[in-house]
Amino acid sequence: MPTRTARVSPDFCSADSVPVLMYHDVAPTPVSRAFRRFVVPPSLFVEHILALSEAGYTTGRVSRLCGPPPAGKAVFITLDDGFATIADHALPALVAQGMTATLFLPSAFIGRRASWLAPLRESYRPLLSWADVRDARDAGFEIGSHGHRHLELDVIDEGRLERELVVSKRILEDETSAGVESLAYPFGYHNARVRSAAMRAGYRSACEVGYGLHRAARGPLRIRRLLVGPDVSGECLLKLMMEGTPTLAQRARRTTRPAWRLVRRTTNAVRGPMPQKG
């Protein structure tokens, strides 16, 4: 784990839109076909970071987006789920260029494995330990919440929703001795009820997926991100950050979201509450 403190631009001014990049794992290991788009090889991640650095981009913490959006060449990098391999590959690459990022962690799984990925046959993936998380904090990375047990927040009842948000924030703050102001909705799912609960729990900013550039008018609890996968070169990344144009497949996912929510809500009701461990 790197120890050099990341360089963060202290003053951001207004702008119409800002790129917020969403990564998951950065690892060389083979993955299932269904999970492939969420894993970026280490060499390609380095290519991305070098492209950003050479283009003059400055990085910032997602929590800064609860205020005025940044001006100029600013980019926000996020890493969801907290897979252990990011400590070996992603974080050192960022620190080497004096860059920072926000790590979104599901608090119940720190030091354990990603059991929520069982349907994709990826549940063997280990997550960061608490020592790794504290090392990342010390190196200047922001620690944010990804819920407690990585549940679909928009289809669970009020009691479980509150637990997911409040317990995760409390555990992360207790373990890192640092404030947790940012949230990434697990699977990207949220609605007005979830956003209200997030605000009551004390989160000042929250990220969805969105497949586009974030615009300040959307508000800090609906931060849109660009999913970066293994087929995006450094050159393509810079173009994506300028245009923020989703693919046809991504547009299709957005248009089917309301119907899919009904399916998930029904499935969740049939399955019943998950055991509340951790």
N, C-alpha and C positions, 0 to 999 in steps of 0.2 A: 504494500500500500504506500502511495506517495506521501511525503511529509511536507513538501513545499506548498505554501499557501497560494491558492488560485488568485489571479488578478481580476477584480470586478470593477466595472465602470461605476463610479459613485453617483453620477448625475445624469438622469435620463430626462429628456424633454418630450414634447408631443410629436406624434406622427400618426398617419392614417391607419397603418397596419404594421404588424411585426411578425416575423417568423418564429414559431415555437416548434422545435423539432422533438419528435417522440421516438425514442429508441427503447428497445427492451433488452435483449441479451447481446453481448459482444463476445463471441466465442468461436473457436475453430472446429468444435465438435459437430458431427453429422446430426441432422434433426429430421423429424418427421415432415412429410410434405405439407401437412396442414399448418405446421408451426414455422416453416421456412422463412416466411416473410417477416418474422419478428426477430431473426437472428442475423446480425451483421458480422462478417469475418473481421478479426482484429486489423488486418492490413488495410481493409477498406475503410474501417473507422478512422484509422490514422490518416488515410487519404482525405476523408471528409474534414477532419480537424485542421489539417494543413491547408486545405482549400479555403476554409473559413479564415484562418490566420493570414494567409497571403492576400486574401481579398480585403483585409482590414476590418473584419468583424470583431466586435466586443461582446462578450457574454455577460449575462446577468442572471440573478435568481428569479424564479417565477413569482415569488412573493412581491417583487417590485412592480408587477403588473396590476396590483390593486391600486396603484396611483397613476400618475400621468404616464402614458406609453412612451417608449424610448424614441429618440430621434437618431437619424443617421444609420450607420451600419451596425445595428445591434441584433443579436440573435439569442434566443433562450433555448438551452438544451435540457431535455428531460430524459430520465432513465427510469422506466417503470419496472416494478416487481422486485428489484434488488437481487438479481442473480449473482451468485458468488464470483463468477468469472469476470464481472465488470471490474472487480478490484485488481485483477491481473492485467486487464487489457484497456478498458475504457478510461478509468480514472487516471492511470499514469499518462496516457496520451493527452488528456485534457490538461493535466498539471504541467506537462512538458511545454505546452504552448501558453501557459499562464491563463487558462480558461477555467470556468466553473460550470456547474450544472446543478439541477435539482433531482434528487433521488426520491422516488415515490415508493414507499415500503409498506407491505401488509404486515402489521405488527405481530400477528399471531404466528407467522411463519419464519421470523428471523432466526437463523441458526438451524432451520429445518429444511424441508423440501417442498417443492411447489405442487402440493397435492391437488390443487384446483385444476391443474392441467392434465389430470388423468384421462379425460375424454380425448385428448390429443396425443396420448402416450408420451407425455413429457413430464410426468410427475416426479421423475427421478432427479430433476434439476435442483441442486442445493442453492440456498440463499445465503446472503452475507451473514456473518456472525455479528453479535453486538459489538465485539471488539473492532470488526471491520467498519461498522457503521460509525463508531466513535472516531476511528482513524479518518474516515471520509469527512466527518464534521470538522476535525482539526485541520484538514487540508483545504478547508474553505468551501466545501460543498453544502448546499442546502438540503436538509432532511425534511421530506414531506410525507404525508399519509397516503396510503393506497387502500384505506379501509383496514379493519382488523382482520377479517377472514376472507377478504377478496370476494365479497358477495355482490350480486346484482342489486344495487341499492334501490332502484326504482320499482322493484316488485316485492320487496319485503315489508313487513308491517312496521308500524311506528316504533315499537319497542326495540326491535332488532336494528332498525335504521339508526336510532339514537346510540345504541351500544356500539355499532360499527364505527361511528364517527367520533364519539366521545372517548371510548376506551382506547382506540388507536392513538388518538392525539395524546392522551395522558401517558400511555406506555412509552411512546416515542420521546416525549419530553422528559419523563423520569429517567430513561436510559441514556439520553444524550445530554441532559442538563442544558437544553436549548429549546427555545420556543419553536413550535410547529404551526406555521400559518398557512401552508399550502396543502391542497388535496388534489389527487387525481382520481376521478370516479372509476372504480374497477370496471373493466370492459368498455369504459366510456359512457355507460348508461346513467342518465339523470333526467329529472324533470323538475317542475317548480317545487314540489314537495321535498325532494332531495336537496335542492339548493337552499331552501329555507332552513332545513335541518342542519346543513353545513354551516350556514351563517350563525345559527344559534349555538353550535358547538365551538365556535370561535375561529373558524377558517376565514381568511380574508381573500383568498384566491383559490380557484379550483379549475382543473383542466379536464376537458373532454377529448374526443378524438377530432372529429370535424373535417379532417382532410382539407384544410385550407389555412390561409393566413388569419391571424387573430386581429380583429378590429376593436378598438376601445369601446365603441358603441355597444358591443355585446355584453359588456360588464365583466368584472373580475371573477365571477363564478361560472363563466361559460367560455373559458379560454380555449380557443380552437388551436389544434396542433396539426403538424404535417408528419405522417408516418414515414419513417425512413427505413427502407428495407435493403436486402442484399443486392438488388439490381440497380441501385442508384450510385453512379460514379460521383466523384468530387465535382466535376463540371456540371453534371445534371442536378446535383444538390443546389448549387448556386442559382441555377435557372429556376428550380422549383421554389426557392425562397423568394425569388422576384415575382413569379407568376402565381404560385399557390394554386395551380389548377388541378382539381381532382380528376382521376381517371373515370371512364365510364362505369367501371365496376364499383368504384367508390361512390359515385352518384347513386347507383342502384341500391347500395346498402343504406344510404340515407333515406331514400324514398320508401323503403320497406320497413323502416324502423317502428312506426306506430303499430302495424300488424304484428311484427315480431315481438313487441312488448307484451301484447295480449297473450301470445303463445307462451312466453316465458313466465308470465304471471300465473297462468293456468298450471303449467308444469310445476312451478314452485309451490302452489297450493296443494297439489297432489302429493308432492314429495314430502311436504311438511318441514318444520323447523330443523335446521342443522344443529348438532350438538354444539354448545357454546364452550369450547375449550380455549386454552391459552389465555 
